[in-house]
Structure formats: structure tokens, C-alpha cells
Amino acid sequence: MPLFRRFFLCFSLRSGALTIAYSGLVIIIIDSICTIYNTKFCGEIKIMRIISTIWNVLSEIVLLTAVYRENPNLLPVHLVTCLCGLILEMSSHMIIAGIGLSDSFLIGYAFFAIGYVSADLMIVLSYYHSEV
């Protein structure tokens, strides 16, 4: 049984999954630009953030493929890759906090990322249950 029957009470879950996918790509692009132009990070942190970014792009591509090709069997792959991307991203945040470079923007972004992935998982899982 799906957690949600509608996205924002009036849109279909398919539209919600597409919205999540495209907004995720926009967030990834903004995060990449901020990572590249941040001069406080050393090379190892930037490499870890870039790996996390590439992983999240693959996750969003899997979601777009599953929705546009109407193949709900790919949705669990997106769920797993999305959670792995969050783990990679939070690992880089822990390293940044461990060396003392954290500021309020990075802390806020970490909480935003956790909330966004939670919403992503709930909407995609509801879409998966409604399709299967």
C-alpha cells in the first residue's frame, strides 16, 4: 500500500517522481558549483564530494529512466543508490566537521540533504507501490 496517493494532493505520483528527479539534478549542479569554487576544501574532500555528486547523478538518471520507460523494476535501484549517495555525502560532511571547516551553511545543507532524500524515498516508494 502506497504511503501517498497523490503528490501535493493534486498531482500524480509519476509527476512527483519526475519533479524529484529534475529538482535533484538542479540541486546536484548547484552543489557541484559550490564544491568547485570553495577554496577552503582540500583535494581529498573535493574528490569525495565529486564522487558523491557523480553517484547522485547516476541515481537521478536511474529514476528518470524508470519513469520515462515505465519500468517500475528500476525504482528499487534508485532507492538504494539514493541512500548510498546520501551516505557518501554525509561522510564528506563528517570529514569536513572533523577537521574544523564546518560552518552554518554546510550544517544547514546537510540537514536539507537529509530531508530531501527522505522526501525522495517516500515519493518514489509510493510510486513504486502504486505501479507494482
C-alpha positions as CSV (number, residue, x, y, z in Angstrom):
1,M,0.0,0.0,0.0
2,P,1.5,3.4,-1.0
3,L,2.4,6.0,1.6
4,F,0.9,8.7,-0.6
5,R,-1.8,8.5,-3.2
6,R,-1.0,11.9,-4.7
7,F,1.9,14.4,-4.9
8,F,0.9,17.7,-3.2
9,L,-2.7,16.4,-3.0
10,C,-3.4,17.1,-6.7
11,F,-0.6,15.7,-8.9
12,S,0.1,12.1,-9.8
13,L,3.0,10.2,-8.2
14,R,4.6,9.9,-11.6
15,S,4.7,13.7,-11.8
16,G,6.1,13.8,-8.3
17,A,8.8,11.4,-9.3
18,L,9.7,13.5,-12.3
19,T,9.7,16.6,-10.1
20,I,12.0,14.9,-7.6
21,A,14.4,13.8,-10.4
22,Y,14.7,17.2,-12.1
23,S,15.0,19.1,-8.9
24,G,17.6,16.6,-7.7
25,L,19.6,17.4,-10.9
26,V,19.4,21.1,-10.2
27,I,20.5,20.6,-6.6
28,I,23.4,18.5,-7.8
29,I,24.5,21.2,-10.3
30,I,24.4,23.9,-7.6
31,D,26.3,21.7,-5.2
32,S,28.9,20.9,-7.8
33,I,29.5,24.6,-8.5
34,C,29.8,25.4,-4.8
35,T,32.2,22.5,-4.3
36,I,34.4,23.5,-7.1
37,Y,34.6,27.2,-6.1
38,N,35.1,26.6,-2.4
39,T,38.7,27.3,-1.6
40,K,38.6,26.0,2.0
41,F,38.4,22.4,1.0
42,C,41.5,20.3,0.3
43,G,41.8,18.0,-2.7
44,E,40.6,14.9,-0.8
45,I,37.4,16.5,0.3
46,K,36.7,17.8,-3.2
47,I,37.3,14.3,-4.7
48,M,34.9,12.7,-2.2
49,R,32.3,15.4,-2.9
50,I,32.7,14.9,-6.7
51,I,32.3,11.1,-6.3
52,S,29.2,11.7,-4.3
53,T,27.9,14.1,-7.0
54,I,28.5,11.5,-9.8
55,W,26.8,8.8,-7.7
56,N,23.8,11.1,-7.2
57,V,23.6,11.9,-10.9
58,L,23.5,8.2,-11.7
59,S,20.8,7.8,-9.1
60,E,18.7,10.5,-10.8
61,I,19.3,9.1,-14.2
62,V,18.1,5.7,-13.0
63,L,14.9,7.4,-11.7
64,L,14.3,9.2,-15.0
65,T,14.8,6.0,-16.9
66,A,12.4,4.1,-14.7
67,V,9.7,6.8,-15.0
68,Y,10.0,7.6,-18.7
69,R,10.4,3.9,-19.8
70,E,7.6,2.9,-17.4
71,N,9.8,0.3,-15.8
72,P,9.0,0.2,-12.1
73,N,11.5,-2.6,-11.5
74,L,14.3,0.1,-11.7
75,L,12.8,2.1,-8.8
76,P,14.3,0.0,-6.0
77,V,17.7,0.5,-7.7
78,H,17.1,4.3,-7.4
79,L,16.2,3.9,-3.8
80,V,19.4,2.0,-3.0
81,T,21.7,4.3,-5.0
82,C,20.0,7.4,-3.5
83,L,20.7,6.1,0.1
84,C,24.3,5.3,-0.9
85,G,24.7,8.8,-2.3
86,L,23.5,10.2,1.0
87,I,25.9,8.1,2.9
88,L,28.8,9.3,0.7
89,E,27.7,12.9,1.1
90,M,27.3,12.7,4.9
91,S,30.7,11.0,5.1
92,S,32.3,14.1,3.4
93,H,30.4,16.3,5.8
94,M,31.8,14.3,8.8
95,I,35.3,14.7,7.4
96,I,34.7,18.5,7.0
97,A,33.4,18.7,10.5
98,G,36.3,16.6,11.8
99,I,39.0,19.0,10.5
100,G,37.1,22.0,11.8
101,L,35.9,23.6,8.5
102,S,32.2,23.4,9.1
103,D,30.1,26.5,9.1
104,S,26.3,27.1,9.5
105,F,25.8,26.9,5.7
106,L,27.2,23.4,5.5
107,I,25.3,22.3,8.5
108,G,22.1,23.6,7.0
109,Y,22.9,22.0,3.7
110,A,23.4,18.6,5.4
111,F,20.0,18.8,7.1
112,F,18.5,19.9,3.8
113,A,20.1,16.9,2.0
114,I,18.7,14.5,4.6
115,G,15.2,16.0,4.3
116,Y,15.3,16.0,0.5
117,V,16.4,12.3,0.4
118,S,13.7,11.4,2.8
119,A,11.1,13.1,0.7
120,D,12.6,11.4,-2.4
121,L,12.4,8.0,-0.8
122,M,8.8,8.4,0.3
123,I,7.6,9.7,-3.0
124,V,9.4,7.1,-5.1
125,L,8.5,4.3,-2.8
126,S,4.8,5.4,-3.0
127,Y,5.1,5.5,-6.8
128,Y,6.7,2.0,-6.8
129,H,3.9,0.6,-4.7
130,S,1.2,2.1,-6.9
131,E,2.8,0.7,-10.1
132,V,3.6,-2.8,-8.9
